[in-house]
Amino acid sequence: MDTMNLTPKKINALKPLAAAVLGSLSVSAYAAKVEVTPLVDAGVTYTDNVNLEGSDTETSTVGTTSAGLKAKVKGNGGSVDLTYKGTQAFYSHDSDRNDFFNELNFSAKNKLGRSGFSGKVNADISEVARSQARNANNDFLTGDTVSNRNAGVGVDYTNGNRGNVGIKGGVDAKVRDAADDEGNSYSYGANLDLSDGRQVDNYFWSANYDYDRDESREDDRYNQSHRIQGKLGLAQYEGFAPFLDYRGEQYDEKGRDGDADRERKYASVGPGLRYYIDRRSYFELTYNHVVEGDQDDYWGGKVNLKPTPRTTIYFEYEQRFFGDSYTFRLKHRSKRWTNSINYRETPSSFDREFFSGDEDLANYSINRTLDWTSSLALKRGSFSVSIRAQEKERDDNDDGKTTNDDSYGVNAKYSHQLTRTTRLSASANYDQYKFDRTVGDDQKDYYRTFELRANHSFRKSLSIDYGYRFANRSSNIENFKYDENRVFANLTKRF
């Protein structure tokens, strides 16, 4: 069973905030729309390579029994979303592999009356690959996975931008807990955003501050960051509007096992010019004089376009302590087609999601992430494509040399409603990984999966899933290669 390995002191620190949020949610639930769906299922999977080996493969029949719950509460200023499933797996080839797996997604938020305050609680449990370099397969039936658990609470405030000053802010706390203790940490954060309110017409200004602190649960390591941004300009909502821009940040790494502490600072100030196409869309150009850091002065820019109510485009170029930084967002929605692109570059630490197995997660890394999702609603089905890319730039040593771990992936899925009770689907995935190695050749892995699935409903609350799945891994490391074929069937009863 998965349990959060937390000390009583840290649990008690989170209890008052979580209790306040959950208490307010229980009150608001009286006037809310409530949907609760318990479910149980039983399944069987036959695989011809349960250990995912390139040679000496072993077959197995894996039986599963599961129980779960889906719940949704919405109304009265609050909402709760809960999805939980617990699965017991039984392996025919080796009973020592029998295990229980938890999957959880929980989020709750609620406005605390008309005070402007709102509370939030969230938690999740998922299985992740123990090492992406050893095997990036997250399927707990055949992969080498560990349970990754997160829980957090927070309180936010906003005055609705009323009056002369708009105020937004919040505080939050989070616990990370992995079964292999990699990345176990506590996180604390605070943010404050001030800006011109609705009653201000002849100028615009903003001041933003973000603070984050990550503490290791295994030793004395901790990291903290401060980020400040400020802007002051003339409120000219047509044509040109001049302004002054300031931005600064500091990232600290403390308690580094005998190594010197790290401190990275960067700050710039300079004039800018914004051109408004209309009140919602503008272009922006800034000249940034670097006052803290090793970079040269530079030109930055921003594009913020909202040509229609269903389309938004945002692009920004700036420099940060790690060098050039880009942000891009695009959202477009029509009657049948939805398209979303997000690109971001963020420093992070204690992140268990993309773990190569030979890195110190307590160190800051720079994560450059692209997500592109496109979906098309058809008359009797749907088609979707998602593209992802991630570069993780690590600086685990003090020699100034960085190590890059890269991941790319494409997923395509087609679903068709064959009859009123039968749905067919086909999906294909391609994933590529590259891990830098200081000795020898870089590691390169390629994963391909293909799945055919059918779902048939006997009645509204009883259904069966069955299908076939093929998985292949190729690599420049010979003993990492494998093929797997599996067939499966799952019977689900909803109440």
C-alpha positions as CSV (number, residue, x, y, z in Angstrom):
1,M,0.0,0.0,0.0
2,D,1.2,3.6,-0.7
3,T,1.5,5.8,2.3
4,M,3.0,9.3,2.6
5,N,6.2,8.9,4.6
6,L,5.8,12.2,6.5
7,T,7.0,13.2,9.9
8,P,4.3,14.2,12.5
9,K,5.7,17.7,12.7
10,K,5.4,18.3,8.9
11,I,1.9,16.8,8.8
12,N,0.7,19.0,11.7
13,A,2.0,22.0,9.8
14,L,-0.3,21.3,6.9
15,K,-3.4,20.3,8.9
16,P,-4.8,23.7,9.8
17,L,-4.7,25.0,6.3
18,A,-6.1,21.8,4.8
19,A,-8.8,21.6,7.4
20,A,-10.0,25.2,6.7
21,V,-10.3,24.5,3.0
22,L,-12.0,21.2,3.3
23,G,-14.3,22.6,6.0
24,S,-15.5,25.3,3.7
25,L,-16.0,22.8,0.9
26,S,-18.2,20.6,3.1
27,V,-20.4,23.6,3.8
28,S,-20.7,24.7,0.2
29,A,-21.6,21.1,-0.9
30,Y,-25.1,21.5,0.4
31,A,-26.1,23.7,-2.6
32,A,-23.7,22.0,-5.0
33,K,-24.2,19.5,-7.8
34,V,-22.7,16.2,-6.7
35,E,-21.8,13.2,-8.9
36,V,-20.3,10.1,-7.3
37,T,-19.5,6.9,-9.2
38,P,-17.9,3.9,-7.5
39,L,-16.5,1.2,-9.7
40,V,-14.9,-2.2,-9.6
41,D,-13.2,-4.2,-12.4
42,A,-11.5,-7.4,-13.0
43,G,-9.0,-8.0,-15.8
44,V,-6.5,-10.4,-17.4
45,T,-3.5,-9.5,-19.5
46,Y,-1.3,-12.0,-21.3
47,T,2.2,-10.8,-22.2
48,D,5.0,-12.7,-24.0
49,N,7.8,-10.6,-22.3
50,V,6.8,-9.7,-18.8
51,N,10.4,-8.7,-17.8
52,L,10.9,-6.6,-21.0
53,E,14.1,-8.4,-21.9
54,G,15.9,-8.7,-25.3
55,S,16.6,-12.4,-24.8
56,D,15.4,-15.1,-22.5
57,T,11.9,-13.7,-22.5
58,E,9.3,-15.0,-20.2
59,T,5.5,-15.1,-20.6
60,S,3.0,-14.4,-17.9
61,T,-0.7,-14.1,-17.4
62,V,-1.4,-11.1,-15.1
63,G,-4.7,-11.0,-13.3
64,T,-6.0,-7.7,-11.8
65,T,-8.8,-6.7,-9.5
66,S,-9.5,-3.0,-8.9
67,A,-11.8,-0.8,-7.0
68,G,-12.2,2.9,-7.5
69,L,-14.2,6.1,-7.2
70,K,-15.0,9.1,-9.3
71,A,-16.5,12.1,-7.6
72,K,-17.3,15.6,-8.8
73,V,-18.8,18.4,-6.7
74,K,-19.4,21.8,-8.2
75,G,-21.3,24.9,-7.0
76,N,-21.6,27.6,-4.4
77,G,-18.1,28.9,-5.3
78,G,-16.3,25.6,-4.9
79,S,-15.5,22.4,-6.6
80,V,-14.0,19.0,-5.8
81,D,-12.7,16.5,-8.4
82,L,-11.6,13.0,-7.3
83,T,-10.4,10.0,-9.3
84,Y,-9.0,7.1,-7.4
85,K,-8.2,3.5,-8.4
86,G,-6.5,0.8,-6.4
87,T,-5.3,-2.3,-8.3
88,Q,-4.1,-5.7,-7.1
89,A,-2.0,-7.5,-9.6
90,F,-1.3,-11.3,-9.6
91,Y,1.5,-12.7,-11.8
92,S,1.3,-16.4,-13.0
93,H,5.0,-16.7,-13.5
94,D,6.2,-15.4,-10.1
95,S,3.9,-14.7,-7.1
96,D,6.7,-12.6,-5.5
97,R,5.8,-9.9,-8.0
98,N,2.2,-9.6,-6.8
99,D,1.7,-6.0,-5.7
100,F,-0.9,-3.3,-5.1
101,F,-0.9,0.0,-7.0
102,N,-2.6,3.2,-6.2
103,E,-3.6,5.9,-8.7
104,L,-5.1,9.2,-7.4
105,N,-6.0,12.6,-8.7
106,F,-7.6,15.0,-6.3
107,S,-8.2,18.7,-6.4
108,A,-10.5,20.9,-4.3
109,K,-10.9,24.7,-4.3
110,N,-13.4,27.0,-2.7
111,K,-14.0,30.8,-2.4
112,L,-14.2,31.8,1.2
113,G,-17.4,33.9,1.1
114,R,-16.9,37.4,-0.4
115,S,-13.6,38.0,1.3
116,G,-11.6,37.6,-1.8
117,F,-9.8,34.6,-0.3
118,S,-9.9,31.1,-1.8
119,G,-8.4,27.8,-0.6
120,K,-7.1,24.8,-2.5
121,V,-6.0,21.3,-1.7
122,N,-4.5,18.8,-4.2
123,A,-3.0,15.4,-4.2
124,D,-1.9,12.8,-6.7
125,I,-0.3,9.3,-6.8
126,S,1.1,7.8,-10.0
127,E,3.6,5.2,-11.1
128,V,6.7,6.6,-12.8
129,A,9.8,4.9,-14.2
130,R,12.5,4.3,-11.6
131,S,15.0,5.5,-14.2
132,Q,14.2,7.0,-17.5
133,A,17.6,5.9,-18.8
134,R,17.1,2.3,-17.6
135,N,13.6,2.0,-19.0
136,A,11.2,4.9,-19.6
137,N,8.1,2.6,-19.5
138,N,5.6,3.9,-16.9
139,D,3.3,0.8,-17.2
140,F,3.3,-0.7,-13.7
141,L,2.3,-4.2,-15.0
142,T,5.6,-4.8,-16.8
143,G,7.8,-1.7,-16.2
144,D,10.2,-1.0,-13.4
145,T,8.2,1.7,-11.7
146,V,8.0,3.5,-8.3
147,S,5.1,5.2,-6.7
148,N,5.4,9.0,-6.8
149,R,3.1,11.0,-4.5
150,N,2.5,14.7,-4.1
151,A,0.2,16.7,-1.8
152,G,-0.3,20.4,-1.4
153,V,-2.4,23.1,0.1
154,G,-2.7,26.8,-0.5
155,V,-4.6,30.0,0.0
156,D,-5.0,32.8,-2.6
157,Y,-6.4,36.3,-2.4
158,T,-7.6,38.8,-5.0
159,N,-9.5,42.1,-4.7
160,G,-10.9,41.7,-8.2
161,N,-8.7,44.6,-9.5
162,R,-11.2,47.1,-7.9
163,G,-10.2,50.6,-6.9
164,N,-6.9,52.2,-7.7
165,V,-4.7,49.1,-6.9
166,G,-5.3,45.5,-8.0
167,I,-4.0,42.9,-5.6
168,K,-3.4,39.2,-6.1
169,G,-1.4,36.9,-4.0
170,G,-1.1,33.5,-2.4
171,V,0.9,31.1,-0.2
172,D,1.2,27.3,-0.7
173,A,3.0,24.3,0.7
174,K,3.7,21.0,-1.0
175,V,5.1,17.5,0.0
176,R,6.9,15.3,-2.6
177,D,7.3,11.6,-1.7
178,A,8.7,8.9,-3.9
179,A,8.9,5.2,-3.0
180,D,12.7,5.2,-3.8
181,D,13.3,8.5,-1.8
182,E,14.6,10.3,-4.9
183,G,13.4,13.9,-4.9
184,N,11.7,13.7,-1.5
185,S,11.2,17.2,-0.4
186,Y,9.0,19.9,1.1
187,S,8.2,23.1,-0.9
188,Y,6.9,26.4,0.3
189,G,5.9,29.4,-1.9
190,A,4.5,32.9,-1.8
191,N,3.6,35.4,-4.5
192,L,2.3,38.9,-4.6
193,D,1.1,40.8,-7.7
194,L,0.2,44.5,-7.5
195,S,-1.1,46.5,-10.5
196,D,-3.1,49.5,-11.5
197,G,-6.8,49.1,-10.7
198,R,-9.9,49.6,-12.8
199,Q,-10.2,53.2,-11.8
200,V,-6.7,54.1,-13.1
201,D,-6.9,55.3,-16.8
202,N,-3.9,57.5,-17.6
203,Y,-1.0,55.1,-16.7
204,F,-0.3,51.5,-16.0
205,W,2.1,49.8,-13.6
206,S,2.7,46.4,-12.0
207,A,5.0,44.9,-9.4
208,N,5.3,41.1,-9.0
209,Y,7.2,39.1,-6.5
210,D,7.6,35.3,-6.3
211,Y,9.4,33.2,-3.6
212,D,9.9,29.5,-3.6
213,R,11.8,27.2,-1.2
214,D,12.5,23.5,-1.6
215,E,13.9,21.5,1.4
216,S,15.3,17.9,1.1
217,R,13.7,15.4,3.4
218,E,16.8,13.2,3.4
219,D,19.6,15.7,4.4
220,D,20.2,19.5,5.0
221,R,20.0,20.5,1.3
222,Y,17.6,23.3,0.4
223,N,17.1,25.7,-2.5
224,Q,15.3,29.0,-2.6
225,S,14.5,31.6,-5.3
226,H,13.3,35.2,-5.5
227,R,12.0,36.7,-8.6
228,I,10.9,40.4,-9.0
229,Q,9.4,42.2,-12.0
230,G,8.2,45.8,-12.2
231,K,6.7,48.0,-14.9
232,L,5.5,51.6,-15.1
233,G,4.2,53.3,-18.3
234,L,1.6,55.6,-19.9
235,A,-1.8,54.0,-20.5
236,Q,-2.2,54.6,-24.2
237,Y,-4.6,51.9,-25.4
238,E,-4.3,52.9,-29.0
239,G,-0.9,53.5,-30.7
240,F,2.4,53.8,-28.8
241,A,2.8,53.7,-25.0
242,P,6.3,54.1,-23.4
243,F,7.2,52.4,-20.2
244,L,10.1,51.5,-17.8
245,D,10.8,47.8,-17.1
246,Y,12.8,46.1,-14.3
247,R,13.3,42.4,-13.6
248,G,15.6,40.5,-11.3
249,E,16.0,37.0,-9.9
250,Q,18.2,35.0,-7.5
251,Y,18.6,31.3,-7.1
252,D,20.4,29.8,-4.2
253,E,21.6,26.2,-3.5
254,K,22.6,25.5,0.1
255,G,24.1,22.6,2.1
256,R,25.8,20.9,-0.9
257,D,27.6,18.0,0.8
258,G,30.9,19.7,1.3
259,D,30.7,21.7,-1.9
260,A,30.5,25.5,-1.9
261,D,27.0,27.0,-1.9
262,R,25.7,28.3,-5.2
263,E,24.2,31.8,-5.7
264,R,23.0,32.9,-9.1
265,K,21.8,36.5,-9.6
266,Y,20.5,38.4,-12.6
267,A,18.8,41.8,-13.0
268,S,18.1,44.3,-15.7
269,V,16.4,47.6,-16.1
270,G,15.6,49.7,-19.2
271,P,13.0,51.6,-21.3
272,G,10.4,50.0,-23.4
273,L,7.8,50.8,-26.0
274,R,4.4,49.1,-26.4
275,Y,2.2,49.4,-29.5
276,Y,-1.5,48.7,-29.0
277,I,-3.5,47.3,-32.0
278,D,-6.5,47.5,-29.7
279,R,-7.2,47.2,-26.0
280,R,-6.5,43.5,-25.9
281,S,-3.6,43.1,-28.4
282,Y,-0.1,44.7,-28.5
283,F,3.5,44.4,-29.4
284,E,6.3,45.3,-27.0
285,L,10.0,46.1,-27.4
286,T,12.4,46.7,-24.5
287,Y,16.1,47.6,-24.2
288,N,17.5,45.9,-21.1
289,H,20.6,47.2,-19.3
290,V,22.1,44.4,-17.3
291,V,22.9,45.5,-13.7
292,E,23.5,42.1,-12.2
293,G,25.0,39.1,-14.0
294,D,27.5,38.3,-16.7
295,Q,25.3,38.8,-19.8
296,D,25.5,41.8,-22.2
297,D,22.7,44.3,-22.5
298,Y,20.0,43.1,-24.9
299,W,16.8,43.8,-26.7
300,G,13.7,41.9,-25.5
301,G,10.2,41.7,-26.8
302,K,6.7,40.5,-26.3
303,V,3.7,39.8,-28.5
304,N,0.2,39.5,-27.0
305,L,-2.6,39.0,-29.5
306,K,-6.3,38.2,-29.1
307,P,-7.7,38.5,-32.6
308,T,-10.9,36.6,-31.7
309,P,-12.6,35.5,-28.5
310,R,-11.5,31.9,-29.3
311,T,-7.9,32.7,-30.3
312,T,-4.9,33.9,-28.1
313,I,-1.2,34.1,-29.1
314,Y,1.5,35.1,-26.6
315,F,5.3,35.2,-27.3
316,E,8.1,36.6,-25.1
317,Y,11.9,36.8,-25.4
318,E,14.0,37.8,-22.4
319,Q,17.3,36.8,-20.7
320,R,17.5,35.1,-17.3
321,F,20.4,33.9,-15.2
322,F,20.8,30.9,-17.5
323,G,20.8,32.9,-20.7
324,D,18.2,33.3,-23.5
325,S,14.6,32.5,-22.4
326,Y,11.5,32.1,-24.6
327,T,7.8,31.7,-23.8
328,F,5.1,30.8,-26.3
329,R,1.4,30.1,-25.9
330,L,-1.2,29.6,-28.6
331,K,-4.9,28.6,-28.1
332,H,-7.5,28.3,-30.8
333,R,-10.9,26.7,-30.6
334,S,-13.5,26.3,-33.2
335,K,-16.7,24.2,-33.3
336,R,-14.9,21.0,-34.0
337,W,-11.2,21.7,-33.7
338,T,-9.1,22.6,-30.6
339,N,-5.5,23.5,-30.9
340,S,-3.1,24.3,-28.0
341,I,0.7,25.0,-28.0
342,N,2.8,25.7,-24.9
343,Y,6.5,26.3,-24.7
344,R,8.2,27.3,-21.4
345,E,11.7,27.4,-19.8
346,T,11.8,27.0,-16.1
347,P,14.4,26.3,-13.4
348,S,13.3,23.5,-11.0
349,S,14.7,21.2,-8.4
350,F,13.6,17.9,-6.7
351,D,11.6,17.0,-9.8
352,R,11.0,13.2,-10.0
353,E,9.2,13.2,-13.3
354,F,12.2,13.1,-15.8
355,F,14.9,11.3,-13.8
356,S,17.8,9.7,-15.6
357,G,19.0,7.7,-12.5
358,D,22.5,9.2,-12.2
359,E,21.7,12.8,-11.3
360,D,21.4,14.8,-8.1
361,L,17.7,16.0,-8.1
362,A,18.5,18.6,-5.4
363,N,20.4,20.7,-7.9
364,Y,18.6,23.2,-10.1
365,S,18.1,22.1,-13.6
366,I,16.7,24.1,-16.6
367,N,13.6,22.5,-18.2
368,R,12.6,23.5,-21.7
369,T,9.3,22.0,-22.5
370,L,7.0,22.0,-25.5
371,D,3.5,20.6,-25.6
372,W,1.3,20.7,-28.7
373,T,-2.2,19.1,-28.6
374,S,-4.6,19.1,-31.4
375,S,-8.0,17.4,-31.4
376,L,-10.8,17.1,-34.0
377,A,-14.4,16.1,-33.2
378,L,-15.9,14.0,-35.9
379,K,-19.5,13.0,-36.5
380,R,-19.1,9.6,-34.9
381,G,-15.7,9.8,-33.3
382,S,-12.6,11.9,-32.7
383,F,-9.0,12.2,-33.7
384,S,-6.2,13.7,-31.7
385,V,-2.4,14.3,-32.0
386,S,-0.1,15.4,-29.3
387,I,3.6,16.3,-29.7
388,R,6.0,16.9,-26.8
389,A,9.6,17.8,-26.4
390,Q,11.7,18.3,-23.2
391,E,15.3,19.3,-22.7
392,K,16.7,19.0,-19.2
393,E,19.9,21.0,-18.8
394,R,21.8,19.9,-15.7
395,D,24.9,21.4,-14.0
396,D,25.8,18.7,-11.4
397,N,29.5,19.8,-11.3
398,D,31.3,23.0,-10.6
399,D,33.3,22.9,-13.8
400,G,30.7,25.0,-15.7
401,K,29.9,22.1,-18.1
402,T,26.3,21.2,-18.5
403,T,24.6,17.8,-19.2
404,N,21.5,17.6,-21.4
405,D,18.9,14.9,-21.2
406,D,16.4,15.2,-24.1
407,S,13.0,13.6,-24.7
408,Y,10.7,13.8,-27.7
409,G,7.3,12.1,-28.3
410,V,4.4,11.9,-30.7
411,N,1.0,10.3,-29.9
412,A,-1.9,9.8,-32.3
413,K,-5.3,8.4,-31.5
414,Y,-8.5,7.7,-33.4
415,S,-11.7,6.7,-31.8
416,H,-14.9,5.7,-33.6
417,Q,-18.4,5.0,-32.3
418,L,-19.3,1.9,-34.3
419,T,-22.7,1.3,-32.8
420,R,-24.7,2.7,-29.8
421,T,-22.9,0.2,-27.5
422,T,-19.5,-0.4,-29.2
423,R,-16.6,2.0,-29.6
424,L,-13.3,1.2,-31.4
425,S,-10.0,3.0,-31.0
426,A,-6.5,2.8,-32.3
427,S,-3.4,4.6,-31.0
428,A,0.3,4.9,-31.9
429,N,3.1,6.4,-29.8
430,Y,6.7,7.2,-30.7
431,D,9.2,8.4,-28.0
432,Q,12.9,9.2,-28.3
433,Y,15.3,9.8,-25.5
434,K,19.0,11.0,-25.4
435,F,21.1,11.0,-22.3
436,D,24.5,12.7,-22.3
437,R,27.3,10.6,-21.0
438,T,30.6,12.0,-19.7
439,V,32.3,8.7,-20.5
440,G,31.6,6.8,-23.8
441,D,28.9,7.4,-26.3
442,D,25.6,9.1,-25.4
443,Q,22.7,6.8,-24.8
444,K,19.9,6.9,-27.4
445,D,16.6,5.0,-26.9
446,Y,13.5,4.7,-29.2
447,Y,10.1,3.5,-28.0
448,R,7.2,2.5,-30.3
449,T,3.8,1.3,-29.2
450,F,0.7,0.5,-31.1
451,E,-2.7,-0.4,-29.6
452,L,-6.1,-1.6,-30.9
453,R,-8.9,-1.4,-28.4
454,A,-12.7,-2.1,-28.3
455,N,-15.2,-1.1,-25.7
456,H,-18.6,-2.7,-25.5
457,S,-21.4,-1.7,-23.1
458,F,-23.8,-4.4,-22.0
459,R,-25.8,-1.9,-20.1
460,K,-25.2,1.6,-18.9
461,S,-23.2,0.5,-15.8
462,L,-21.4,-2.7,-17.2
463,S,-18.8,-2.7,-19.9
464,I,-15.8,-4.6,-21.2
465,D,-12.5,-3.4,-22.7
466,Y,-10.4,-5.8,-24.8
467,G,-7.6,-5.4,-27.3
468,Y,-4.0,-5.9,-28.4
469,R,-0.9,-3.9,-27.7
470,F,2.6,-4.1,-29.3
471,A,5.7,-2.4,-27.7
472,N,9.2,-2.1,-29.1
473,R,12.4,-0.5,-27.7
474,S,15.5,0.0,-29.8
475,S,18.7,1.4,-28.3
476,N,22.4,1.9,-29.0
477,I,22.9,-0.2,-25.8
478,E,22.3,-3.8,-27.0
479,N,20.8,-5.3,-23.8
480,F,18.2,-2.5,-23.6
481,K,16.4,-3.7,-26.7
482,Y,13.1,-5.6,-26.5
483,D,9.7,-6.4,-28.1
484,E,6.5,-7.2,-26.2
485,N,3.1,-8.4,-27.4
486,R,0.1,-8.5,-25.1
487,V,-3.6,-9.1,-25.3
488,F,-6.0,-7.9,-22.5
489,A,-9.6,-7.8,-21.3
490,N,-11.1,-5.8,-18.5
491,L,-14.7,-6.0,-17.2
492,T,-15.9,-2.9,-15.4
493,K,-19.0,-2.4,-13.2
494,R,-20.1,1.1,-12.2
495,F,-22.6,1.8,-9.5
